[in-house]
Amino acid sequence: MGSMSAEEIVRLSKQYTLFEWSAQAAINPIPMTKAEGVFFWDANGKRYFDFNSQLMCTNIGHQDKRVIKAIKDQADTLCYANPYMATEVRAKLGQKLAELAPGDLKKVFFTNGGAEANENAIKIAKMVTKRSKVIARFRSYHGGTSGAASLTGDPRRWAAEPGIPGVIRVLDPYSYRCPFCGGGPSCNGCVDKHLKYLEDVVMYEGGHNIAAIIMETVTGTNGILIPPEGYLKGVREICDKNGIMMILDEVMAGFGRTGKMFACEHWGVVPDMMTVAKGLTSAYLPLGAVLIKDKIARHFEDNVFYGGLTYNSHPMGLAAALACIDVYEQDKLVENAAKLGKVLAKKLNELKDKHPSIGDVRSIGLFSIVELVKDRKTREGLAPFNGHSQPMNDLRKALLDNGIYTFVRWNNFFVNPPLCITEEQLLEGLAIVDKCLEITDRAVAKS
Ligand code: PLP
């Protein structure tokens, strides 16, 4: 289809466009030209397993004909309606999300992506509670816009600082590196300590000043941190006791990734607002949303909702989402994620037994991470926090050379394939990962 060579695509893309979160000279983008299911190809015809669903977003897999047709049909019918209009696709998707969402999250506000969903969620919390502070966590990412970057705990926040006022960050339950007990296999999450600490922070900040607590239900890029049993329920109780809104960010964890449609279903907790994006359309078109509890939405019956976007409820994005949800249902992709999640967990644990460079593996559904360490006893990472190392760079290169595309970050790599993956494909990809880990094992043996 395309007429450019691989070299031209990369050279001109780099010359004229800015790539995100990177020093431009250091990057070497893949000239991606086509994709299908769990695979994509570069301009030289090389095939890659997409073991990260691009940016943990192409949940249904690439180039699904049903979603493409729905997008084309919508384009033929109505490409755009301004957000004051009511459209058929808006009516249908709004109703469908209200059906799918847990509890009484019955109203939706559509955005262009995850960051804007979080921006609007905290704005709604502030408007409704008339309070100004928001509690977030350190190991988190909530988006790249100013407010969402301020909520973010990881280093992607730094360039946006001092950021928006009123954000207070607390530490996350992270049993491998637990801030309370030191962590490791004996840590059960220290749930009581985390909750006591959160309650103390609420007391010192003044519960009556806090509009919302926002957290990723399962932390994504900051480590696939799965909340220990009782944690989310405890946070819910602290919120209820203090009239604080609980916002769960399921931009990455939502839409089947964890083996349930929404991650919070694992723990039976319903937030006051839930933000979604990525898997909502499987990234076929940009779309995010804030799902809002009925009771909160009712505030805006008589009070103006001071929020808006030119592309709010964009018919093209909504059509993609509606078709994408049909695919999740028709192909039972959430069930597949739950089923293959067990296979993935078993395999990752086998890899851990075999490879001394693996310190920890964590997974839920098809959402997983492998932490590489120099030494299992000290748990020192094979690359520092927010840093790189030769062995991690070598691992990234070996994975790519062998046709595995995934996210390699600091001392971690992820396995987050599209939810349509088969067991055979998953095992084939993991066998390549297994071989590549000899590189990090050698680095550990040397150090
Ligand atoms: N929240 C979480 C948990 C995310 O992982 C991301 C993106 O990676 C965002 C929010 C931001 O979404 P977007 O990039 O669509 O603005």
Residues whose N, C-alpha, C, O or C-beta is under 5 A from the ligand:
A	BS01	PLP	G113 G114 A115 E116 Y141 H142 G143 E216 G220 D249 V251 M252 A277
